[in-house]
Each structure stands twice: as C-alpha cells, then as structure tokens.
Amino acid sequence: MRQTNYKKIMTGIVVLGLGLSLSLLAGCGAKPTVTPEAQSGAVKEKEPIKIGIATSKTGALEAYGKQNIRGFELGIEYATKGTSKVAGRAIQIIIEDTETKPDVAKQKALKLLDNDKVDVLVGSASSTDALAILPLALEYKKVMVVEPAVADSITGAQWNRYIFRTGRNSSQDAVAGAAAIAKQGVKIAILAPDSAYGRDGVKAFKPAAEKLGAKLILEEFPAANSTDFTASIQRIITAKPDFLFVIWAGANTPWQQLADLKVTEKGIKISTGAPDMAALKTMFNVVGMEGFTVYYYTLPKNPVNDWLITKHKEKYNEPPDLFTAGGMAAALSIVAALEKTAGDADSEKLITAMEGMSFETPKGTMTYRKEDHQAMQALYAIRLEKHDGVAWPVPVLMREMTKEETSPPILNGKG
C-alpha cells in the first residue's frame, strides 16, 4: 500500500516538474508558432516601396527629364522630412532613360515592371514616350503618374484607370494660350512639332481660340527633331496672320530663326508658353510678348515653393526650372496617397486614395479629378521682360489663372 502511494507521489512530481520546465522554457524565449501568412506580412511590411521613373535623361527632351528627376527627388525629401520613408517603409527610386524614343521607353518600362518589380511608375518628358507606356500600366495593373507629358490623349482616348497626371494637358495650355491673344476677328497661325504633343496642342488650341472669335488661318507641323524651320516660317509670313502661336518643346527651338527671318518686323506678333530657362535665353527678340507659363520659380507664393527654391539653390546653385515643380508635385502626390493607405502600395488602394485627392505642391493646391485623374492646377498669364543681371527674358505675372479657370474638358468618355 505504501509502495503504491509512493509511486503515485513520484509520478505526480515528475509530471509537475515537466510542466514547470516547459513553462520556464516558454518564458525564457521559446518562439510561438508563426503562420506562413503572418510571416509573409511581416516581411512585406519591411520591403521598400519601389518607384520607377522612365523619362528622358538623353535625347531631345533631356533637359525636361533632368528637371523632373531633380524635382521628384526633392519632393520625396520634402514629403518625408528627409527620411525617404512613408508609414515605416523606405522609398526606393529606380530611374531609367527613355532616350526620348517610344520604343526604348516601352523597353525600359518593361524592365522596371518585370525585373525591378516597381509598385508605381512615373514618366515621361515626352508625350510619345508616355503613350507607349500607358498600356503597360493597364496590363500590369500598376499606377502610373504622368509628368510632364501633355498630350490630351493621355487622359483622353488612350487613358486607363491606372493613369494619373500631375502635368497639365494640352487643353489646359490651350485655354491659357487662347486667353492671351484670341479675340474677335484676330487671325492666328500656329507652329507646332509633328508629334503627339504638337498635334494635340493644336487640336486643343483651335476650338478655344475660335470660341473667343479668332480664326486659325495656317497650321505648320515641322518634324519634332527639325533644326531648320525656314520653309514653315516663310509660309507663315506669306499668310500674314496677326499672331503666330508657337507650341514647342525641346532643345531645337525655332526662336532664333524667327528672329533671323524678322517675323515680328513684318507685323506678326508672337505668343507662346514661356519655356525653360535655356530656351528663354533665345527669346530676347520677343521681349514684351504676352503669353502664359506652366511655372516660373518667382510666380507662385506658398511655403512648398519657397522650400523648393531654397533647397534647389543650395543643392544645384541655381533656381528650379520649368518642370522641376512638376517632378516635385508627382512625388508629393504619391507620398500623400501612401500616407492615406498607411504605406500599402496595392494599386486598387492607391486608386481609391488618389481619386479626388487634393495635395499641396509648389504651384499651390492640385486636385486629381475623379473622372480622368487629370490634376487641376493653376497656370500663369505672363509678359516677358528684360531684367538687369538675368541672362534670359523674365516671365512677369499678369495674373494667375486658377485651377477652376483652366479646367480642361473630360475627354475619356467618363464626363
């Protein structure tokens, strides 16, 4: 009897000891079981958010691409307060050169999507490049922020729901450009490149000008890479318009030949969108011209632009240029959306966050229109003036045209 009781007592002690040992092991750092799903989520949370930029580091629009890249990088710095993180996730920027060639643009975008596995695309300086990439955004179901390509078709006939644009479009330019010169009975000729940018620009300008009573009497479309505009300019002189409206982008500007052929001396006034500083240096012959601009660093008055000017001068020893502010706006919009999704780069969640979203930029408040994801934004009516100590004609503000004023038509069938 005693022996039986002794065995029971010893068995209880062993069981109790084993239980205590297991408890102590658990308390001393034994890891709880982690499901594969939970483990995957923990890893994903630490992965960087990858943003792929496909734009012109070389080619005809090299200057615009470089401005955009500078602005984008500064935008990430500003939006994240220098951390390059949003919601605890690092932001990784991967830049590819489209060479201002649509076939190359498509290849580079595929590399970003297939090899780099980017979460968001940004691009391009060229409208033709951007249009080559748009279908890939749909195919891969990735949000693409278009900056600064302006062709109306990007948020019009070729648009898909993954496309957002911080750059203004041709119709917004047209409203501003027409408002500067179009009046009842005024005759206008247009000089524009034979490209998506040029053709869409003319297509948008014509109804805006005609609505104000002007008549378009000639449209000239030299090749986008042309360096000799003589034949087009001579036809314009022969047509005797009151105004020549110039739509141009790139290093091969027509300004010097317009001066050499004495267009203004023949009674033809020139108007255009004020370009980047390099192109402005060739425009002293049209000082006094009234037109419009997308951005010139002295025009907007707000804290974001003040920061951009100061930081850009510190880093590059020069003020921000035409499309620097656009690159910054693109970055600011992406970070604003990621903040709304708590760092989740899922495309559907980003689309929900971005549709109708307002965000602050160097140009003031922009808003992504829900119907076509085009950013509503201010443009500036300006006059070119010569200022002492400045190596180019300075765009001086006549008035700021509000984002409501420059709101373009909805062209993707959603309006």
N, C-alpha and C positions, 0 to 999 in steps of 0.2 A: 504493500500500500504506500509506504513512504517512498519507495523507489519510483513508483508511478507518478506520485506528486512531484518528486524531484525532476523527473523528465519533462513534465508539463511546464514547470517553472523555468527550466533551462531553455526549452523551446520558445517560450514567450520572450525571454531575454534576448535570444538570438534574433527573433523577428523584430523586436523593438529596436535593437541595435542596428539592424539592416535598414529599417525605416529611417532612423536618425541619420545614418551615414548617407543615404540617398538625399535626404533633405539638406544636409550640410553641403554635399556636392553641388546641389542645385543652387544653394545660396552663395557658393564660392565661385560662381561664374559659368556654370554649365549653361549653354545657349539653348533657348527654347526653339522648338521646331519652326522653321520659316518656310512657308509655301513658295513654290516657284513663282507664282503670280506676285506675291508681296516682294520677293527678292528682285524680280524684274522691275517693279515700280520704283524700288529704292535706287537701283542703278540708273534708271531713266531720268530720275529727278536730278541726278548729278551730271548728266550729259550736257554739253554745251548746246545752245541754240545756234544753229548754223544758218547764216545769211549769205547767199551767193549773189554777187554783183557781176553782171555781164554788161560791160559798157566799153566805150572807145578809149583805150589807152594809147592807141595809134590810129592813123587814118585821118580822113577829112575832118572828123569831129573830135579829134584828140583833146583839144583844149576844153571842150564841154565835158568830156568824160572825166578828165582830171579834176575839174572843178567839182563835179558831182561826188567823186570819191572823197575829196577833202571834206566837203560838206557833210557827207554821210558819216565819216569817222568822227568829226566834231559833234555831230548830232548824237551819236551814241555816247560820247563823253559827257555831253550836257545832260542828256536824259537820265543817265545812270549815275550822275555826280562823280564821274571819274572811275567808277568801279568796273565798268563793262559787264555788269550783271543786272539781271532783272528777275525778281522773285527767287533769288538764290541761285539762278542758273547763269553761267558765263555766256557771253555772246561772242561767237567766232565769225569773223568776216572773211570770206573767200572771194577774191577778185579775179575775174577772167577778162582778157582783152578780146573784144569782138572784131577789132581792126576796122570797124565801120563797114563790115561786109556781112550781109544777112546769112550767107551760108556758114560763115565762121561763127556768127552769133548763135546759130542753131546748134552747132557742134559744141561750143563752149557751155551752152545752157544744158545740153545733154550730159556733159561731163560733171557739171555741178549737181545735177539731179541723180545720175546713176552712180558716179564714183564718190562724190563728196556727201551725198545724201542730205542736201540742204533742206531746211524747213521752210525758207522763204526765198523767193527770187526778187532781185531789183535790177532794173535796166529799162531802157538803154538811151544813150545820147542820140542815136539815130532812130527815126520812126520805122524805117525799113527793117532795121535790126530787131526792134521791139515786136513788130508784126510777125517776124519769123519765129519768135519765141512764144508768143501768145498761145498757140495750140498745145505746146508742151505743158504749160501751166494747167490746162484742162486735162490733158492726158495723164499727168502725174498727180493731179489734184493738189497743187501747191499754190498758195497765194503768191501773186506777183505784184509788186508795187512799181508802176511805170514812172520813170523820171529820167530826163525831162522830155522824152519823145512826145510830140504834139499832135500827130495825125488824128483827125476826128474818128477814123475807123477803129482806133484802139479801144475807145469806149463807145463805139458805134457798131458798124456792121461786123467787125471782127471780134467784138467783146465776148468774154465769157465770165461767169460768176466769180472766178478766182482773181480777176484783174481789178486792181485799184490804181488810181493815178493821182500823184501829188503834183506832177507837172500840169500846167494849164493846157488846154487843147486849142486847135486851130480856130474853132468858133469863138472862144474867149478872146483870142488875138483879134479876130475879125471885128468883133463888137467894139473893141478899143481902137483899132486902126481906123475903122469907118467913122467912128465918132469924131476922130481928129480932123478929117478932111472932107467927108461926104456931105454935100448939100444939094439943094435943088438945082439941076442944070449943070453941075460940075462934071467934066469929062475926066475919066481916070484910065490910065494904062497900068498894067501890072507886070513886074519882072519877078519870076519865081523859078526855083530849080525844078527840073523834071524828075520829081521824086514823090513819094507818098506825102512827105512834109509840104512840098511846094504845091502839089495838086490839091491836097485837102485844104491848104491855106486859101487858095484862090476860090475853091468851091464854097468855103465858108464866108469869105470876104464879099463876094459878089452880091448875095441877097441882102447882107447887112448894109452895104453901100447903096444899093438900089432902093431899099426901104426908105432911105433918107433923101431920095430924089436924084442921086448921082447916076451916071451912065458909064459902064465899062466899055471902052472902045477898042482895047487891044490887050491880049494876054500873051506874054512871051515866056517860053519854058526852055532855056538853055540847059544842057546837061548839068547834073548836080556837081560833077567834078570839073566843070569848064573853067578855063583861065582866060578865055577870050570872049568878051561879051559884045564885041563891036557890031556884029550883024543885028543882034537884038536891039541894041541901043539906037542904031540908025533907023530901024523901023519905028521905034518909039518916037524919035524926033520927027519923022515924017508924019506920024499920026496926029501930032500936035495936041496932046492931052493938056488939061490944066494941071493935073498931078500925075506923078509916077509913084505908085505904091510898090515898094520893094519888100519881098519876102525872101530872106536869105539866111543861111546858117553855115558856118564852116570857115576855114582859113582862106578860101579862094573868093574873097568878097569882090563885088563889082564897083566899089566906090571910086577907086582911082580912075577907072575907065570912064565912069560917068562924069568925073571932073575933067578928064582929058578931052572928052568929046563935047564939053561945055553945055551940058544939058540944061542946067539952071539958067545960063546966059541966054538960052533960047526961049525963056519964059515958062519953062516947065518946073513946077515946084516938086521937090522930092519929099516923100514921107515914108517912114518905116518904123518898125520896132527897134528901139535902141539896143544894139548888140553888146557883146562882151568888150572889155577894155581894149584888147588887141585890135578889134575891128573898129572901135571908136576912134582910134588913132589915125585912121584913114579917112575920117569924116569931117575934117576941118572945112572942107569945101561946102558943107551943108549946115554950118553953124547957123542957128536961127530956125532950123527945121522944127516943126511940131509933129509929134508922133506919140508913141507910147513905149513903155518898157515893162518887162516882167518883174525886174528887180534891179535896183542900183543901190549900193550899200548905204547911201546917205538919206534915202527916201523913207523907209519905214521907221517909225518911232515906237519901240517897245523893248522890254528887257531882254528877250531872246536875241533880237538883232544886235543890241548893244553888246551882249556877251560874245556873239559871233564875230563882230568887228574886232573887239579887243583880243580875243583868243587867236583869230586868224593872223592879225598883225604880229602878235607875239611869236607864233609858230612859223609863219612864212614871210614875214617882213613886208607884207602888202595887204591891202584890204580884200575882202571877199569879192568874187566876181559874179557874173550874171547867174550862173547855175549852181553856185556854192550853196545859196539859200535853199534851193530845191533839193539838193542832196541831203541837207540837214533836215528838211521837212519830212522826207521819206523815212529817215531814221527815227525821227520823233514820233511819227505815226505808228511805226512798228513797235517801238517800246511802249507807247500808250496802249496799244492793243494787247500786248503781252502782259502788261500790268493788270488789265481787265480780266485776262484769263488766268491770272496767278502763275504765269510762266509756262502755260500749256501752249505749245506751238501747233496743236492739231488744227488743220485748215478750216474745218467746219466751225470750230470755236472762234478762230480768228475772224472769219467772215461775219459771224454774229456780232462780235465785238466791234468790228470796223464799220459796218453799215450804219450810216447816220452819225458816226463818231466825229466829234469836234476835237481839235488838238491845236496847241499853240506852236507857232513857227516864227522864223524871222520876219515873215510878211504879215504877222498877226494871226488871227484865228482862221484855220481852214476847217471845212466840214466835208466828209465824204458823202456825196449824195447817194441815197439808198438805191435809187433806180439803176444807176450805171456806174457807181463808185468813182465818179469824177469829183475831184476836190474843188469845192467852191472857194474862190480866193480873190484877193484884191489885185488890180492892175493899176498902172500909173500913167496918166496923161502927162507928157513932158515936153520941154523945149530944150534943144541943145544950145549950150552957151560956152564961150571960151573963158576959162578961169586962169588967172596967173598962177604959175607953178604946177599946173596939171597938164600932163602930156597928151590929153585927149579932150574932146568936147564933153562937157559935163551935162548929163540929163538933170534938168531942174524941174521940180514938181510944179505942175499947173494944177492938178487935182488928183486925189486918189479915187479911183473907181471901185466901189465896194463889191464884195463877192455877190451880192444880190443883183447889182447893176450888170455885172459881166457874166451872169449865169447863162450858159450856152443851152441850146435845145438838147433834149434827150434823143439820141439817135440810134439806140439799140433796140427799139421797139417796146421798151418797158414803160414808156411815158404815157 
